[in-house]
Amino acid sequence: MYDRESIRQRLAQILEAETDLRPPSLEDGIALEEGLGLDSLDLSSLVLRVEDFYRIRLSQTDIREAKTVGLLLDLIVGKLAKAMSQRRVA
């Protein structure tokens, strides 16, 4: 299973690949839009790459509510946990 720090590192890699941003750190409290300067296109691209890599789906509501790096990490961790539990049941 993925841990929070490995997901944070993957987010940093995706951000760099998609936006050429290389933030010194992705602290939980950093706002995605204001703190990292992401626009709606950047966020959409980030979400698509995250969904692709982790094989999860993030709803538009989920994405709107994930205003910070920490909230986005919480969302991804939660979706991964749910996906893993569903795979074990199936």
N, C-alpha and C positions, 0 to 999 in steps of 0.2 A: 504494500500500500504506500501511497505517496505521503510524505510528511510535509508540514507547512513550509519548512525552509527549502525543500527541493522544489515546491510549487513556486515559491518566491523567486528562486533562481531561474526557473523556466519563464516566469513573467518578465524578468529582466532581459532574458535572451530574446523573447518575442518582441518586447518593446524596442530593443536595439535593432532587430531585423526589420521591423515594420515601420519604425518612425525615426530611426537614427538617433534616438535618445539613449543616452547612457547615464542614467542617474547614479550618483555615488552610492546611494542605498535606496531600497524600497521599504522605508519604515511604514508601519501600519497606519500612522496618522496622516500620511501624505494624500492629499486630494488628487484624484485621477485627472480631473480637468484643470483646476487651478494650480495645483502643485506640480503636476507633470506637464501641463500645457496640452493635454490631449483634447482634440475636437471630436465631434460625433463620428467622423470617418475613421479616425485613429482608434476610437473605442470599439467600433464595429469590427475593424480588422483584428484587434486584440482578442475580442470575444470569439471570432471565427477560428482563429489559430488555437485558442484555449480549448474550444469545443472539439476541434479536430484532433489535437494532441491527446486529450484526456478521454475522448469519446463520450462526452456529456453534452447536455443541452441546457442553455441558460436562457430563461425567458426575458422578454423586454422589461417586465416588471422587476425581475431580479437585477438586471443590469442597471436600471434607473436607481435602484436602492443602494447599489454598491458604489458609493461616492468616494471611498478611500481605498487604498491598497489593502488595508486590513479587512475591510468589509468584502472586498473582492476575494481575498484569500479565504475568508470564512465561507463564502458562497461556494467556491470551488471545492473546498474540503468537504462541505456538507453534501454537495452533489456527488462527489466521488464515493463518500461513505454510503450514500443511498444506492448508488449504482452497484457497489460491491455487495451490499446486502441482497439486492435483487438478483444478482448473478449467482449467489450461493443458494438462494431459494429455488431458482430455475433448474 
